[in-house]
Amino acid sequence: MSDDGFSMPAKGTLERVMIDKMIELDPVGVTFMDFVGTGITEDNIDQIAQNLRYAMYVAEGDECLKVDA
């Protein structure tokens, strides 16, 4: 996580693939057809978008997090 509190999905995750494609195609937007061969399909694109919305993904720097006990 960066100093500003923003996290980025880890490279190689479906969430990161989606973010990279959204940046590439900005401001056009994306559909599941933009992700042929990536593992993102019509069946899971909504779940991946929801994971991004709620920050429920493996992020870069997760290994630096400490567990509250």
CHARMM internal coordinates of N, CA and C (Angstrom, degrees):
IC EDIT
DIST 1 N 1 CA 1.4508
DIST 1 CA 1 C 1.5242
ANGL 1 N 1 CA 1 C 107.95
DIST 1 C 2 N 1.2963
ANGL 1 CA 1 C 2 N 116.28
DIHE 1 N 1 CA 1 C 2 N 138.00
DIST 2 N 2 CA 1.4586
ANGL 1 C 2 N 2 CA 120.32
DIHE 1 CA 1 C 2 N 2 CA 179.40
DIST 2 CA 2 C 1.5243
ANGL 2 N 2 CA 2 C 110.35
DIHE 1 C 2 N 2 CA 2 C -77.32
DIST 2 C 3 N 1.3173
ANGL 2 CA 2 C 3 N 115.51
DIHE 2 N 2 CA 2 C 3 N 170.61
DIST 3 N 3 CA 1.4645
ANGL 2 C 3 N 3 CA 120.70
DIHE 2 CA 2 C 3 N 3 CA -179.24
DIST 3 CA 3 C 1.5277
ANGL 3 N 3 CA 3 C 112.82
DIHE 2 C 3 N 3 CA 3 C -62.70
DIST 3 C 4 N 1.3474
ANGL 3 CA 3 C 4 N 116.85
DIHE 3 N 3 CA 3 C 4 N -24.08
DIST 4 N 4 CA 1.4628
ANGL 3 C 4 N 4 CA 119.53
DIHE 3 CA 3 C 4 N 4 CA -178.68
DIST 4 CA 4 C 1.5327
ANGL 4 N 4 CA 4 C 112.68
DIHE 3 C 4 N 4 CA 4 C -86.42
DIST 4 C 5 N 1.3450
ANGL 4 CA 4 C 5 N 117.45
DIHE 4 N 4 CA 4 C 5 N 4.55
DIST 5 N 5 CA 1.4507
ANGL 4 C 5 N 5 CA 121.09
DIHE 4 CA 4 C 5 N 5 CA 177.52
DIST 5 CA 5 C 1.5136
ANGL 5 N 5 CA 5 C 114.38
DIHE 4 C 5 N 5 CA 5 C 86.52
DIST 5 C 6 N 1.3220
ANGL 5 CA 5 C 6 N 117.75
DIHE 5 N 5 CA 5 C 6 N 1.46
DIST 6 N 6 CA 1.4595
ANGL 5 C 6 N 6 CA 121.99
DIHE 5 CA 5 C 6 N 6 CA -179.38
DIST 6 CA 6 C 1.5173
ANGL 6 N 6 CA 6 C 109.57
DIHE 5 C 6 N 6 CA 6 C -87.98
DIST 6 C 7 N 1.3262
ANGL 6 CA 6 C 7 N 117.42
DIHE 6 N 6 CA 6 C 7 N 131.18
DIST 7 N 7 CA 1.4597
ANGL 6 C 7 N 7 CA 120.64
DIHE 6 CA 6 C 7 N 7 CA 176.12
DIST 7 CA 7 C 1.5207
ANGL 7 N 7 CA 7 C 109.31
DIHE 6 C 7 N 7 CA 7 C -111.19
DIST 7 C 8 N 1.3160
ANGL 7 CA 7 C 8 N 115.70
DIHE 7 N 7 CA 7 C 8 N 152.34
DIST 8 N 8 CA 1.4593
ANGL 7 C 8 N 8 CA 122.31
DIHE 7 CA 7 C 8 N 8 CA 179.11
DIST 8 CA 8 C 1.5182
ANGL 8 N 8 CA 8 C 107.38
DIHE 7 C 8 N 8 CA 8 C -120.74
DIST 8 C 9 N 1.3336
ANGL 8 CA 8 C 9 N 117.87
DIHE 8 N 8 CA 8 C 9 N 134.45
DIST 9 N 9 CA 1.4589
ANGL 8 C 9 N 9 CA 119.11
DIHE 8 CA 8 C 9 N 9 CA 176.74
DIST 9 CA 9 C 1.5330
ANGL 9 N 9 CA 9 C 110.53
DIHE 8 C 9 N 9 CA 9 C -55.87
DIST 9 C 10 N 1.3183
ANGL 9 CA 9 C 10 N 115.87
DIHE 9 N 9 CA 9 C 10 N 145.36
DIST 10 N 10 CA 1.4618
ANGL 9 C 10 N 10 CA 120.98
DIHE 9 CA 9 C 10 N 10 CA -179.39
DIST 10 CA 10 C 1.5259
ANGL 10 N 10 CA 10 C 110.50
DIHE 9 C 10 N 10 CA 10 C -64.91
DIST 10 C 11 N 1.3287
ANGL 10 CA 10 C 11 N 116.00
DIHE 10 N 10 CA 10 C 11 N 147.52
DIST 11 N 11 CA 1.4614
ANGL 10 C 11 N 11 CA 121.27
DIHE 10 CA 10 C 11 N 11 CA 177.53
DIST 11 CA 11 C 1.5187
ANGL 11 N 11 CA 11 C 109.28
DIHE 10 C 11 N 11 CA 11 C -59.93
DIST 11 C 12 N 1.3244
ANGL 11 CA 11 C 12 N 115.42
DIHE 11 N 11 CA 11 C 12 N 140.26
DIST 12 N 12 CA 1.4552
ANGL 11 C 12 N 12 CA 120.99
DIHE 11 CA 11 C 12 N 12 CA 179.05
DIST 12 CA 12 C 1.5137
ANGL 12 N 12 CA 12 C 114.40
DIHE 11 C 12 N 12 CA 12 C 93.30
DIST 12 C 13 N 1.3347
ANGL 12 CA 12 C 13 N 117.95
DIHE 12 N 12 CA 12 C 13 N -11.77
DIST 13 N 13 CA 1.4637
ANGL 12 C 13 N 13 CA 120.23
DIHE 12 CA 12 C 13 N 13 CA 178.24
DIST 13 CA 13 C 1.5231
ANGL 13 N 13 CA 13 C 109.60
DIHE 12 C 13 N 13 CA 13 C -85.15
DIST 13 C 14 N 1.3208
ANGL 13 CA 13 C 14 N 116.08
DIHE 13 N 13 CA 13 C 14 N 156.62
DIST 14 N 14 CA 1.4651
ANGL 13 C 14 N 14 CA 119.76
DIHE 13 CA 13 C 14 N 14 CA 178.53
DIST 14 CA 14 C 1.5201
ANGL 14 N 14 CA 14 C 111.07
DIHE 13 C 14 N 14 CA 14 C -62.72
DIST 14 C 15 N 1.3264
ANGL 14 CA 14 C 15 N 116.41
DIHE 14 N 14 CA 14 C 15 N -34.48
DIST 15 N 15 CA 1.4638
ANGL 14 C 15 N 15 CA 120.15
DIHE 14 CA 14 C 15 N 15 CA 178.50
DIST 15 CA 15 C 1.5293
ANGL 15 N 15 CA 15 C 110.56
DIHE 14 C 15 N 15 CA 15 C -63.20
DIST 15 C 16 N 1.3243
ANGL 15 CA 15 C 16 N 117.62
DIHE 15 N 15 CA 15 C 16 N -39.92
DIST 16 N 16 CA 1.4692
ANGL 15 C 16 N 16 CA 121.06
DIHE 15 CA 15 C 16 N 16 CA 178.94
DIST 16 CA 16 C 1.5232
ANGL 16 N 16 CA 16 C 110.89
DIHE 15 C 16 N 16 CA 16 C -68.89
DIST 16 C 17 N 1.3392
ANGL 16 CA 16 C 17 N 116.59
DIHE 16 N 16 CA 16 C 17 N -39.51
DIST 17 N 17 CA 1.4673
ANGL 16 C 17 N 17 CA 120.53
DIHE 16 CA 16 C 17 N 17 CA 176.68
DIST 17 CA 17 C 1.5226
ANGL 17 N 17 CA 17 C 109.38
DIHE 16 C 17 N 17 CA 17 C -57.83
DIST 17 C 18 N 1.3374
ANGL 17 CA 17 C 18 N 116.40
DIHE 17 N 17 CA 17 C 18 N -43.30
DIST 18 N 18 CA 1.4640
ANGL 17 C 18 N 18 CA 120.23
DIHE 17 CA 17 C 18 N 18 CA -179.48
DIST 18 CA 18 C 1.5281
ANGL 18 N 18 CA 18 C 111.10
DIHE 17 C 18 N 18 CA 18 C -65.83
DIST 18 C 19 N 1.3180
ANGL 18 CA 18 C 19 N 117.58
DIHE 18 N 18 CA 18 C 19 N -45.26
DIST 19 N 19 CA 1.4704
ANGL 18 C 19 N 19 CA 121.06
DIHE 18 CA 18 C 19 N 19 CA 179.38
DIST 19 CA 19 C 1.5265
ANGL 19 N 19 CA 19 C 110.64
DIHE 18 C 19 N 19 CA 19 C -59.45
DIST 19 C 20 N 1.3382
ANGL 19 CA 19 C 20 N 116.58
DIHE 19 N 19 CA 19 C 20 N -47.41
DIST 20 N 20 CA 1.4650
ANGL 19 C 20 N 20 CA 120.45
DIHE 19 CA 19 C 20 N 20 CA -179.15
DIST 20 CA 20 C 1.5230
ANGL 20 N 20 CA 20 C 111.37
DIHE 19 C 20 N 20 CA 20 C -59.82
DIST 20 C 21 N 1.3335
ANGL 20 CA 20 C 21 N 117.42
DIHE 20 N 20 CA 20 C 21 N -41.76
DIST 21 N 21 CA 1.4654
ANGL 20 C 21 N 21 CA 121.30
DIHE 20 CA 20 C 21 N 21 CA 179.82
DIST 21 CA 21 C 1.5281
ANGL 21 N 21 CA 21 C 110.62
DIHE 20 C 21 N 21 CA 21 C -69.04
DIST 21 C 22 N 1.3359
ANGL 21 CA 21 C 22 N 117.49
DIHE 21 N 21 CA 21 C 22 N -37.27
DIST 22 N 22 CA 1.4636
ANGL 21 C 22 N 22 CA 120.44
DIHE 21 CA 21 C 22 N 22 CA 178.43
DIST 22 CA 22 C 1.5242
ANGL 22 N 22 CA 22 C 110.54
DIHE 21 C 22 N 22 CA 22 C -64.55
DIST 22 C 23 N 1.3190
ANGL 22 CA 22 C 23 N 116.73
DIHE 22 N 22 CA 22 C 23 N -38.89
DIST 23 N 23 CA 1.4679
ANGL 22 C 23 N 23 CA 120.54
DIHE 22 CA 22 C 23 N 23 CA 177.71
DIST 23 CA 23 C 1.5213
ANGL 23 N 23 CA 23 C 109.85
DIHE 22 C 23 N 23 CA 23 C -66.99
DIST 23 C 24 N 1.3322
ANGL 23 CA 23 C 24 N 116.32
DIHE 23 N 23 CA 23 C 24 N -43.09
DIST 24 N 24 CA 1.4659
ANGL 23 C 24 N 24 CA 121.48
DIHE 23 CA 23 C 24 N 24 CA -179.43
DIST 24 CA 24 C 1.5261
ANGL 24 N 24 CA 24 C 112.04
DIHE 23 C 24 N 24 CA 24 C -61.42
DIST 24 C 25 N 1.3281
ANGL 24 CA 24 C 25 N 117.29
DIHE 24 N 24 CA 24 C 25 N -40.40
DIST 25 N 25 CA 1.4632
ANGL 24 C 25 N 25 CA 121.30
DIHE 24 CA 24 C 25 N 25 CA -174.56
DIST 25 CA 25 C 1.5258
ANGL 25 N 25 CA 25 C 114.21
DIHE 24 C 25 N 25 CA 25 C -97.52
DIST 25 C 26 N 1.3189
ANGL 25 CA 25 C 26 N 118.16
DIHE 25 N 25 CA 25 C 26 N 5.23
DIST 26 N 26 CA 1.4584
ANGL 25 C 26 N 26 CA 121.89
DIHE 25 CA 25 C 26 N 26 CA -179.89
DIST 26 CA 26 C 1.5186
ANGL 26 N 26 CA 26 C 109.58
DIHE 25 C 26 N 26 CA 26 C -56.15
DIST 26 C 27 N 1.2873
ANGL 26 CA 26 C 27 N 122.08
DIHE 26 N 26 CA 26 C 27 N 135.25
DIST 27 N 27 CA 1.4606
ANGL 26 C 27 N 27 CA 130.77
DIHE 26 CA 26 C 27 N 27 CA 2.42
DIST 27 CA 27 C 1.5237
ANGL 27 N 27 CA 27 C 113.39
DIHE 26 C 27 N 27 CA 27 C -97.50
DIST 27 C 28 N 1.3150
ANGL 27 CA 27 C 28 N 118.33
DIHE 27 N 27 CA 27 C 28 N 14.42
DIST 28 N 28 CA 1.4591
ANGL 27 C 28 N 28 CA 121.81
DIHE 27 CA 27 C 28 N 28 CA -174.80
DIST 28 CA 28 C 1.5217
ANGL 28 N 28 CA 28 C 113.17
DIHE 27 C 28 N 28 CA 28 C -64.56
DIST 28 C 29 N 1.3335
ANGL 28 CA 28 C 29 N 117.91
DIHE 28 N 28 CA 28 C 29 N -40.74
DIST 29 N 29 CA 1.4604
ANGL 28 C 29 N 29 CA 122.09
DIHE 28 CA 28 C 29 N 29 CA -175.26
DIST 29 CA 29 C 1.5173
ANGL 29 N 29 CA 29 C 110.51
DIHE 28 C 29 N 29 CA 29 C 96.27
DIST 29 C 30 N 1.3161
ANGL 29 CA 29 C 30 N 116.69
DIHE 29 N 29 CA 29 C 30 N 172.89
DIST 30 N 30 CA 1.4576
ANGL 29 C 30 N 30 CA 121.54
DIHE 29 CA 29 C 30 N 30 CA -175.44
DIST 30 CA 30 C 1.5276
ANGL 30 N 30 CA 30 C 111.12
DIHE 29 C 30 N 30 CA 30 C -130.17
DIST 30 C 31 N 1.3311
ANGL 30 CA 30 C 31 N 115.24
DIHE 30 N 30 CA 30 C 31 N 157.21
DIST 31 N 31 CA 1.4620
ANGL 30 C 31 N 31 CA 123.17
DIHE 30 CA 30 C 31 N 31 CA 169.94
DIST 31 CA 31 C 1.5211
ANGL 31 N 31 CA 31 C 106.87
DIHE 30 C 31 N 31 CA 31 C -131.93
DIST 31 C 32 N 1.3220
ANGL 31 CA 31 C 32 N 117.05
DIHE 31 N 31 CA 31 C 32 N 171.69
DIST 32 N 32 CA 1.4589
ANGL 31 C 32 N 32 CA 119.46
DIHE 31 CA 31 C 32 N 32 CA -179.59
DIST 32 CA 32 C 1.5263
ANGL 32 N 32 CA 32 C 111.55
DIHE 31 C 32 N 32 CA 32 C -61.02
DIST 32 C 33 N 1.3301
ANGL 32 CA 32 C 33 N 118.30
DIHE 32 N 32 CA 32 C 33 N -22.41
DIST 33 N 33 CA 1.4708
ANGL 32 C 33 N 33 CA 121.65
DIHE 32 CA 32 C 33 N 33 CA 178.75
DIST 33 CA 33 C 1.5311
ANGL 33 N 33 CA 33 C 111.80
DIHE 32 C 33 N 33 CA 33 C -67.48
DIST 33 C 34 N 1.3272
ANGL 33 CA 33 C 34 N 117.91
DIHE 33 N 33 CA 33 C 34 N -20.92
DIST 34 N 34 CA 1.4630
ANGL 33 C 34 N 34 CA 121.40
DIHE 33 CA 33 C 34 N 34 CA 177.76
DIST 34 CA 34 C 1.5245
ANGL 34 N 34 CA 34 C 111.91
DIHE 33 C 34 N 34 CA 34 C -76.69
DIST 34 C 35 N 1.3335
ANGL 34 CA 34 C 35 N 117.61
DIHE 34 N 34 CA 34 C 35 N -7.32
DIST 35 N 35 CA 1.4600
ANGL 34 C 35 N 35 CA 121.45
DIHE 34 CA 34 C 35 N 35 CA -172.89
DIST 35 CA 35 C 1.5223
ANGL 35 N 35 CA 35 C 113.56
DIHE 34 C 35 N 35 CA 35 C -117.45
DIST 35 C 36 N 1.3230
ANGL 35 CA 35 C 36 N 117.80
DIHE 35 N 35 CA 35 C 36 N 23.23
DIST 36 N 36 CA 1.4642
ANGL 35 C 36 N 36 CA 121.41
DIHE 35 CA 35 C 36 N 36 CA -179.73
DIST 36 CA 36 C 1.5302
ANGL 36 N 36 CA 36 C 109.40
DIHE 35 C 36 N 36 CA 36 C -55.58
DIST 36 C 37 N 1.3278
ANGL 36 CA 36 C 37 N 115.82
DIHE 36 N 36 CA 36 C 37 N 127.66
DIST 37 N 37 CA 1.4551
ANGL 36 C 37 N 37 CA 121.51
DIHE 36 CA 36 C 37 N 37 CA 177.51
DIST 37 CA 37 C 1.5176
ANGL 37 N 37 CA 37 C 115.48
DIHE 36 C 37 N 37 CA 37 C 83.54
DIST 37 C 38 N 1.3361
ANGL 37 CA 37 C 38 N 118.03
DIHE 37 N 37 CA 37 C 38 N 5.29
DIST 38 N 38 CA 1.4693
ANGL 37 C 38 N 38 CA 120.69
DIHE 37 CA 37 C 38 N 38 CA -177.15
DIST 38 CA 38 C 1.5210
ANGL 38 N 38 CA 38 C 113.17
DIHE 37 C 38 N 38 CA 38 C -102.54
DIST 38 C 39 N 1.3210
ANGL 38 CA 38 C 39 N 117.20
DIHE 38 N 38 CA 38 C 39 N -13.47
DIST 39 N 39 CA 1.4619
ANGL 38 C 39 N 39 CA 120.66
DIHE 38 CA 38 C 39 N 39 CA -174.32
DIST 39 CA 39 C 1.5182
ANGL 39 N 39 CA 39 C 112.19
DIHE 38 C 39 N 39 CA 39 C 100.99
DIST 39 C 40 N 1.3208
ANGL 39 CA 39 C 40 N 116.84
DIHE 39 N 39 CA 39 C 40 N -11.72
DIST 40 N 40 CA 1.4658
ANGL 39 C 40 N 40 CA 120.75
DIHE 39 CA 39 C 40 N 40 CA 175.41
DIST 40 CA 40 C 1.5211
ANGL 40 N 40 CA 40 C 106.92
DIHE 39 C 40 N 40 CA 40 C -90.02
DIST 40 C 41 N 1.3259
ANGL 40 CA 40 C 41 N 115.89
DIHE 40 N 40 CA 40 C 41 N 123.19
DIST 41 N 41 CA 1.4608
ANGL 40 C 41 N 41 CA 121.70
DIHE 40 CA 40 C 41 N 41 CA -175.73
DIST 41 CA 41 C 1.5266
ANGL 41 N 41 CA 41 C 110.54
DIHE 40 C 41 N 41 CA 41 C -126.36
DIST 41 C 42 N 1.3235
ANGL 41 CA 41 C 42 N 114.57
DIHE 41 N 41 CA 41 C 42 N 174.70
DIST 42 N 42 CA 1.4621
ANGL 41 C 42 N 42 CA 119.96
DIHE 41 CA 41 C 42 N 42 CA 175.76
DIST 42 CA 42 C 1.5302
ANGL 42 N 42 CA 42 C 110.47
DIHE 41 C 42 N 42 CA 42 C -59.26
DIST 42 C 43 N 1.3242
ANGL 42 CA 42 C 43 N 116.48
DIHE 42 N 42 CA 42 C 43 N -31.94
DIST 43 N 43 CA 1.4657
ANGL 42 C 43 N 43 CA 121.04
DIHE 42 CA 42 C 43 N 43 CA -177.57
DIST 43 CA 43 C 1.5222
ANGL 43 N 43 CA 43 C 113.80
DIHE 42 C 43 N 43 CA 43 C -74.97
DIST 43 C 44 N 1.3425
ANGL 43 CA 43 C 44 N 118.31
DIHE 43 N 43 CA 43 C 44 N -28.31
DIST 44 N 44 CA 1.4692
ANGL 43 C 44 N 44 CA 118.57
DIHE 43 CA 43 C 44 N 44 CA -175.10
DIST 44 CA 44 C 1.5298
ANGL 44 N 44 CA 44 C 115.00
DIHE 43 C 44 N 44 CA 44 C -117.18
DIST 44 C 45 N 1.3167
ANGL 44 CA 44 C 45 N 118.51
DIHE 44 N 44 CA 44 C 45 N -0.68
DIST 45 N 45 CA 1.4691
ANGL 44 C 45 N 45 CA 120.15
DIHE 44 CA 44 C 45 N 45 CA -176.05
DIST 45 CA 45 C 1.5350
ANGL 45 N 45 CA 45 C 111.62
DIHE 44 C 45 N 45 CA 45 C -63.00
DIST 45 C 46 N 1.3257
ANGL 45 CA 45 C 46 N 117.56
DIHE 45 N 45 CA 45 C 46 N -37.48
DIST 46 N 46 CA 1.4719
ANGL 45 C 46 N 46 CA 119.92
DIHE 45 CA 45 C 46 N 46 CA 179.04
DIST 46 CA 46 C 1.5248
ANGL 46 N 46 CA 46 C 111.32
DIHE 45 C 46 N 46 CA 46 C -66.22
DIST 46 C 47 N 1.3395
ANGL 46 CA 46 C 47 N 117.30
DIHE 46 N 46 CA 46 C 47 N -39.33
DIST 47 N 47 CA 1.4648
ANGL 46 C 47 N 47 CA 120.86
DIHE 46 CA 46 C 47 N 47 CA 179.04
DIST 47 CA 47 C 1.5257
ANGL 47 N 47 CA 47 C 110.64
DIHE 46 C 47 N 47 CA 47 C -65.93
DIST 47 C 48 N 1.3180
ANGL 47 CA 47 C 48 N 117.29
DIHE 47 N 47 CA 47 C 48 N -39.73
DIST 48 N 48 CA 1.4668
ANGL 47 C 48 N 48 CA 120.69
DIHE 47 CA 47 C 48 N 48 CA 179.16
DIST 48 CA 48 C 1.5232
ANGL 48 N 48 CA 48 C 110.10
DIHE 47 C 48 N 48 CA 48 C -65.68
DIST 48 C 49 N 1.3302
ANGL 48 CA 48 C 49 N 117.16
DIHE 48 N 48 CA 48 C 49 N -42.41
DIST 49 N 49 CA 1.4687
ANGL 48 C 49 N 49 CA 120.76
DIHE 48 CA 48 C 49 N 49 CA 176.83
DIST 49 CA 49 C 1.5278
ANGL 49 N 49 CA 49 C 110.51
DIHE 48 C 49 N 49 CA 49 C -61.75
DIST 49 C 50 N 1.3229
ANGL 49 CA 49 C 50 N 117.15
DIHE 49 N 49 CA 49 C 50 N -40.18
DIST 50 N 50 CA 1.4668
ANGL 49 C 50 N 50 CA 120.67
DIHE 49 CA 49 C 50 N 50 CA 178.10
DIST 50 CA 50 C 1.5316
ANGL 50 N 50 CA 50 C 110.59
DIHE 49 C 50 N 50 CA 50 C -66.27
DIST 50 C 51 N 1.3295
ANGL 50 CA 50 C 51 N 117.61
DIHE 50 N 50 CA 50 C 51 N -39.42
DIST 51 N 51 CA 1.4640
ANGL 50 C 51 N 51 CA 120.86
DIHE 50 CA 50 C 51 N 51 CA 176.14
DIST 51 CA 51 C 1.5244
ANGL 51 N 51 CA 51 C 110.31
DIHE 50 C 51 N 51 CA 51 C -58.17
DIST 51 C 52 N 1.3192
ANGL 51 CA 51 C 52 N 116.79
DIHE 51 N 51 CA 51 C 52 N -42.33
DIST 52 N 52 CA 1.4654
ANGL 51 C 52 N 52 CA 120.52
DIHE 51 CA 51 C 52 N 52 CA 178.58
DIST 52 CA 52 C 1.5230
ANGL 52 N 52 CA 52 C 111.06
DIHE 51 C 52 N 52 CA 52 C -66.52
DIST 52 C 53 N 1.3114
ANGL 52 CA 52 C 53 N 116.47
DIHE 52 N 52 CA 52 C 53 N -42.74
DIST 53 N 53 CA 1.4692
ANGL 52 C 53 N 53 CA 121.43
DIHE 52 CA 52 C 53 N 53 CA -178.44
DIST 53 CA 53 C 1.5255
ANGL 53 N 53 CA 53 C 111.51
DIHE 52 C 53 N 53 CA 53 C -58.70
DIST 53 C 54 N 1.3326
ANGL 53 CA 53 C 54 N 116.04
DIHE 53 N 53 CA 53 C 54 N -39.99
DIST 54 N 54 CA 1.4619
ANGL 53 C 54 N 54 CA 120.62
DIHE 53 CA 53 C 54 N 54 CA -176.15
DIST 54 CA 54 C 1.5258
ANGL 54 N 54 CA 54 C 113.40
DIHE 53 C 54 N 54 CA 54 C -103.30
DIST 54 C 55 N 1.3360
ANGL 54 CA 54 C 55 N 116.91
DIHE 54 N 54 CA 54 C 55 N 11.52
DIST 55 N 55 CA 1.4755
ANGL 54 C 55 N 55 CA 123.00
DIHE 54 CA 54 C 55 N 55 CA 178.85
DIST 55 CA 55 C 1.5239
ANGL 55 N 55 CA 55 C 111.97
DIHE 54 C 55 N 55 CA 55 C 54.77
DIST 55 C 56 N 1.3216
ANGL 55 CA 55 C 56 N 116.28
DIHE 55 N 55 CA 55 C 56 N 41.82
DIST 56 N 56 CA 1.4628
ANGL 55 C 56 N 56 CA 121.98
DIHE 55 CA 55 C 56 N 56 CA 178.71
DIST 56 CA 56 C 1.5268
ANGL 56 N 56 CA 56 C 108.88
DIHE 55 C 56 N 56 CA 56 C -103.11
DIST 56 C 57 N 1.3204
ANGL 56 CA 56 C 57 N 116.02
DIHE 56 N 56 CA 56 C 57 N 71.94
DIST 57 N 57 CA 1.4602
ANGL 56 C 57 N 57 CA 121.58
DIHE 56 CA 56 C 57 N 57 CA -178.87
DIST 57 CA 57 C 1.5170
ANGL 57 N 57 CA 57 C 109.30
DIHE 56 C 57 N 57 CA 57 C -151.28
DIST 57 C 58 N 1.3247
ANGL 57 CA 57 C 58 N 115.24
DIHE 57 N 57 CA 57 C 58 N 163.57
DIST 58 N 58 CA 1.4624
ANGL 57 C 58 N 58 CA 120.91
DIHE 57 CA 57 C 58 N 58 CA 173.28
DIST 58 CA 58 C 1.5196
ANGL 58 N 58 CA 58 C 106.22
DIHE 57 C 58 N 58 CA 58 C -73.97
DIST 58 C 59 N 1.3244
ANGL 58 CA 58 C 59 N 116.32
DIHE 58 N 58 CA 58 C 59 N 124.01
DIST 59 N 59 CA 1.4611
ANGL 58 C 59 N 59 CA 120.71
DIHE 58 CA 58 C 59 N 59 CA -175.90
DIST 59 CA 59 C 1.5208
ANGL 59 N 59 CA 59 C 111.15
DIHE 58 C 59 N 59 CA 59 C -108.95
DIST 59 C 60 N 1.3322
ANGL 59 CA 59 C 60 N 114.93
DIHE 59 N 59 CA 59 C 60 N 156.40
DIST 60 N 60 CA 1.4547
ANGL 59 C 60 N 60 CA 119.78
DIHE 59 CA 59 C 60 N 60 CA 171.73
DIST 60 CA 60 C 1.5206
ANGL 60 N 60 CA 60 C 107.26
DIHE 59 C 60 N 60 CA 60 C -61.27
DIST 60 C 61 N 1.3044
ANGL 60 CA 60 C 61 N 116.88
DIHE 60 N 60 CA 60 C 61 N 134.38
DIST 61 N 61 CA 1.4514
ANGL 60 C 61 N 61 CA 120.57
DIHE 60 CA 60 C 61 N 61 CA 178.71
DIST 61 CA 61 C 1.5141
ANGL 61 N 61 CA 61 C 114.58
DIHE 60 C 61 N 61 CA 61 C 87.49
DIST 61 C 62 N 1.3260
ANGL 61 CA 61 C 62 N 118.44
DIHE 61 N 61 CA 61 C 62 N 2.53
DIST 62 N 62 CA 1.4702
ANGL 61 C 62 N 62 CA 120.41
DIHE 61 CA 61 C 62 N 62 CA 179.19
DIST 62 CA 62 C 1.5250
ANGL 62 N 62 CA 62 C 111.84
DIHE 61 C 62 N 62 CA 62 C -57.20
DIST 62 C 63 N 1.3333
ANGL 62 CA 62 C 63 N 116.59
DIHE 62 N 62 CA 62 C 63 N -30.71
DIST 63 N 63 CA 1.4622
ANGL 62 C 63 N 63 CA 119.58
DIHE 62 CA 62 C 63 N 63 CA -178.31
DIST 63 CA 63 C 1.5258
ANGL 63 N 63 CA 63 C 111.88
DIHE 62 C 63 N 63 CA 63 C -66.51
DIST 63 C 64 N 1.3252
ANGL 63 CA 63 C 64 N 117.35
DIHE 63 N 63 CA 63 C 64 N -14.36
DIST 64 N 64 CA 1.4647
ANGL 63 C 64 N 64 CA 121.53
DIHE 63 CA 63 C 64 N 64 CA 179.68
DIST 64 CA 64 C 1.5279
ANGL 64 N 64 CA 64 C 112.72
DIHE 63 C 64 N 64 CA 64 C -90.11
DIST 64 C 65 N 1.3294
ANGL 64 CA 64 C 65 N 117.01
DIHE 64 N 64 CA 64 C 65 N -7.93
DIST 65 N 65 CA 1.4605
ANGL 64 C 65 N 65 CA 120.16
DIHE 64 CA 64 C 65 N 65 CA -179.01
DIST 65 CA 65 C 1.5175
ANGL 65 N 65 CA 65 C 110.71
DIHE 64 C 65 N 65 CA 65 C -70.16
DIST 65 C 66 N 1.3000
ANGL 65 CA 65 C 66 N 115.51
DIHE 65 N 65 CA 65 C 66 N 146.82
DIST 66 N 66 CA 1.4592
ANGL 65 C 66 N 66 CA 121.51
DIHE 65 CA 65 C 66 N 66 CA 177.00
DIST 66 CA 66 C 1.5199
ANGL 66 N 66 CA 66 C 108.59
DIHE 65 C 66 N 66 CA 66 C -108.04
DIST 66 C 67 N 1.2993
ANGL 66 CA 66 C 67 N 116.05
DIHE 66 N 66 CA 66 C 67 N 145.89
DIST 67 N 67 CA 1.4576
ANGL 66 C 67 N 67 CA 121.80
DIHE 66 CA 66 C 67 N 67 CA -179.56
DIST 67 CA 67 C 1.5201
ANGL 67 N 67 CA 67 C 109.14
DIHE 66 C 67 N 67 CA 67 C -86.49
DIST 67 C 68 N 1.3368
ANGL 67 CA 67 C 68 N 115.74
DIHE 67 N 67 CA 67 C 68 N 129.71
DIST 68 N 68 CA 1.4674
ANGL 67 C 68 N 68 CA 119.99
DIHE 67 CA 67 C 68 N 68 CA 173.51
DIST 68 CA 68 C 1.5193
ANGL 68 N 68 CA 68 C 108.30
DIHE 67 C 68 N 68 CA 68 C -74.54
DIST 68 C 69 N 1.3065
ANGL 68 CA 68 C 69 N 115.38
DIHE 68 N 68 CA 68 C 69 N 133.51
DIST 69 N 69 CA 1.4671
ANGL 68 C 69 N 69 CA 117.94
DIHE 68 CA 68 C 69 N 69 CA 179.30
DIST 69 CA 69 C 1.5131
ANGL 69 N 69 CA 69 C 109.92
DIHE 68 C 69 N 69 CA 69 C -131.67
END
COOR INIT
IC SEED 1 N 1 CA 1 C
IC BUILD
